[in-house]
Amino acid sequence: MKKYLANVLWEIELIAALAVVLTIIKGGIDLFQTGHLFWTTYLITFLRGMGGSVIFFGGLELIQALYDRHRNQS
């Protein structure tokens, strides 16, 4: 159980880091293209990035759990 919780906490840290990097990149793109920073687009970009990251890492956890279950049954 501790291993699973450590794995989930590590993935939460990765999700947060990816969201921060995505938000910084979006800010740079906005500033370069228009010369302005749009705070509303940051919120939308952050939510999309978080959603995509959660789906991606959730899928990885599901695949890993299925693989571990298959390996233990063999």
CORKA-V216496 format. One record per helix or strand of 3 or more residues. SS is the DSSP state (H for helix, E for strand). FROM is the first residue (numbers start at 1). TO is the last residue. Records with the same first field share a line. If there is no record, write none. Layout:
SS: FROM-TO / FROM-TO
This chain:
H: 2-34 / 39-73
